[in-house]
Amino acid sequence: MVGPAAVGGVIVAGVSLLVGPDRGDIRVDVALASMAAFLFGVLLAFTIVRTRERLALVQNLVAKGNASLFSIHQMMSVFGEGDRRQIRDLVDRHLTDQIDYRLVDYHLATPSYLELTDALYALNPDTRQEEVVYKELVQLGINMYASRALIEAATGQAMSPIEWTGLFLLLALLLGLISVLPGGTALGALVAGMLAGTLVTLMILLRKLDLLRWHEQVTIWEPTTRLFRSMQRDPYVPREVIDAGRYLPTGRVRVVDYPDPYPLRSTKVISVEDLDGTGSQAGGRIRPE
């Protein structure tokens, strides 16, 4: 986030120094900058609020879905070994399926969800205790479907190309006007550069919000890691997430590589590695899966 903002600030400051006092009517420039700043500020503030609300909704629903998966994993303890192993493996598969795809493509994990719920509904309880638990499992499956529908609806409300176009046009206009206002002074160019960097930073923030990646480490990756460990499974993290610094897990982790471009995941390669929290292997690769 800092890199693009710094580059934008340097460019605007440089242009401001190059233009110097050779500009048009200062009153016209100020009036245009005021109108552009007002329009950009209103549109940006409205869009950030909307995308934050969408992100919070999706994160809450994902957390609720993960809690339901853990409940299913725990409640299967009353059933026989065969049913217990099958359902728990399907829970793990569905979780890894969700991770394989971007959050904005949540619907791509639907087949593994349907396989899990079909197996839940097909359970045949023999005892009174299994009957009671079975009813709760069925209800959990129904509730999870409702949450999934809401998540898919929310993730489908990403910003449209026309919204991005309007914002970038206003940003370009505003940066251009900011670069000519200082009149060639060093202090003015410095202030213009800092202002430009701030505007670019806000656009990057908006992009992260729209991609549902803002605060993903504490709201998505860390809770999911704890969930896997609670189920006595190694956490599952894509190598691209680790390499990008989006999340740096520690301990035994199932690291997945995707040889083919997104969203092709049939050729993924999973290996269990012991990581030290910096993205490098503490004890080397343990084994492929």
N, C-alpha and C positions, 0 to 999 in steps of 0.2 A: 504494500500500500504506500509506503514512504517513497519508493523509487519513482513511480509515475508522477506523484505529486511534486517531488523535487525537480524532476525534468520539466514539468509544466511551469513551475515557478521560475526556473532559470531561463527558459525560452521567453516568457513574458517580460522578465526583467531585461534580458538582452535586447529584445525588440524595442522596449521603452527607451533604452539608452541610444539605440540606433536612430529611432525616429526623432528624438530630441525635440526641439521647439517647432519643427516643420510639421505642423498639424493644421487642421481647419479651425473653424470658430469653436472656441472652448465652451461657449454656452450650448451650442448644438451637441457637442460631445457629451457634456454633463447631462443634458436632458435625455439623450439616447441611452446613456449608461444607467440613469435612474429608472427608466422604463424597463430596460432589459433586466436589471437587478430585481425589480419588483416582480416581474413575470416569472423569472427563474426561481426566485426565492419562494413564491407561493406554490408553484408547480412542484418544486423539489420537496418542500415541507409536506405537502399533501401526499406525495408519492412515498416518501419515507415512512410516514405514519401508516399508510395503507399496507406497505410491505412488511413493516414490523408487526402489525396485527396478524397478517397472514402467517408470518414466521412463527409467532407465539402460538397460534392455533395449531399449526402443523406439529410443532415440537411437543405440545401438550398431548395431542392425539397419538403421536408416536410413542411417547412415554406410557400412555395408557395401554396401548397395544402391547408394548413390551412387558408391562406388568401382567397383562392377561396371559401372555405366553409363559411367563414364569409360574403363574398360578396353575396353568395346565400341566406344566412339568412337575410341580409338586403334588398336585391332586392325583396324578397317575400312580402314586405310590400304593394305592389300595388295590390296584388291578394286578393281574398276573404278569410274570416276567416278560412274556412275549409281547403283550399289548403295551406294557410300560416302555420297553425298549423301542418299539415301533413309533409310538407317539413322541417320545423324547427325541428320537432321531429326526422326526419330521419337524419338530419345533426348532431344532438346531438348523435344519436345512432351510426352513423359512426365514430364520434370522439372517443366515448367510446370504440367502437370495436377496433380501432387502438391501444388504450392504453392497452386493454386486452392482446394483443400479443406483443412479443418482436419485436424490430425494424427490426431485421434480418429475421423475419417471417411476413413481411408486407403484403404478399400475402394472409394471412389468413383473412384479413379484407375485401377482395374483395366482398363477398356476400352483405354486408351492403352498399358498394359503388354502386353496381349494382342496389340495391333496391332504392337508392337515385336517381340515374340518370334515372331509369325507371319512377319514379314518376315525375321527372322534364320534361322528354320528353312527358309525358302523360297529361301535363297541357293543358287546353283549354282556350286560351286568348279570352276575349270578347271585350275589348276596345283597342283603338290604343296604349295607354300607356302599357297595358299588352302585346300587340304584340311585341313591341320594347324590353321590358324587357325579354320576353320569348326567343327571339333570342339570347340575351346576356347570358341567363341561359343555353341554349343549347351549346353555344360556351364554356362556363365555364366547362360544363360537358365533352366536348371533350378534352379540354386542361388538365383537371384533369386526364383523362385516359392516356394521353401522359406522364404526370409527374409520375403517378403510374407505368407505364411500365419502366421508367428509374430508379425509386426507386427499383423496384423488381430486375432489372438487376444488380444494384449496390450492393444491399444487398446479392445477390447470389454469390458475388465475395470474400467471406471470405477466410482467409488463409486455405490452405489444410493441412491435417495431415502430409504430407511429408515435408512441409515447417516448421511446428512446430518441427518435429523430428530433422531436420537438425540444427535448432537453439538451441534446448535443448542439442543435442550432443556436439555442439561447446561450449555451455555455461558450460557443465559439464567438458569438457576437459580443458577449460580455468580456471575454478575455481580450479580444481585439480592442475594445474601447478602453479597458483598463490599461493596456500597454501604451496608449497615446496620451492619456491624461496627465502623467507626471511632468511632461514637458522637457524630458532629458536630464532631470536632476538625479543624482545618485541615490539620495534618500527616497525620492518618489519611486524610482525603479525598484528599490529594495522592498518597499511597501507593496507595490504592484505585484512583484514576484511572490511575496508571502500570501497575498490575497488569492492569486491564481492557484498556488499550491493548495490552499484551503478548499477552493471550489473543486479542484480535481479530486481531493481526498473525499469530499462528500459524494462525488459521483461513484468513486470506487466502493464506498460504503453502501450506496444504493444498489450497486451491482451484486455485492455479496448478499445483501438482504433478499434480492430478487432470486438469487440462486439457492437460497435457504442455507447459506454457509456461515452466517454470522453467529459467532459464539458456538460453533458446532462441536468444539472439543468438550465443553462442559455440559452441553445439553444433549448431545448425540453419542459421541465416541466414549466418553468416560462412563456414562450410565450403561451403555451396551457392553462395555468391557466387564463391568461389575456383574451384569446379568449373566454373561457367559461363565464367569468364574463361580457364580452362585449355583449354576447348573453343572459344576464340575467339568466344564469344557474350556479349552483354550480360546481366548479371544480371537476374533477373526478381523483382520485389518488389511486392506489393499496396500500393496507396496507404494503405489503412486501417492497415497495419502501420507505415508511416512516420509517419502522422499520430498514431498512438497512442504513438510513441516506442519501440516494441518493437525496431526496428532502423532505423538511419540510414545507408544506403549512401552511397558517394561515387563520383564519376565517371559515366560513361554507364551508365544503368540503364533497363531496360524496366519502366515503372511501369504497373500494371494497375488499372483501376477497374471496379467491379461495380455496374452500375445496378440490377440486380434483387436481391432478398433472397437470402440463403444458403439452399440450395446451388445456385441457378440461376446458371450460369456461361456460358451460350451467348451472352449479349449483352455479354460483357466487352469493354472498350476498352483497348487497349495503346498507349502512347506512349513513345518513347525520350527521356529527359530527362538533362540533365547536372546532378547534384546535388552539393552542397558538404559533405555530412555532417551538416547540421542539419535536413534535411527540406525545405529550400528549394532552388530551382533556381539553380545557379551561372551557367549560360549560357542558361537558358531552355529551352523545349520544342524538341526537335530535329525530331521528326516523329512522326506517328501510324503504327501498324502495322496 
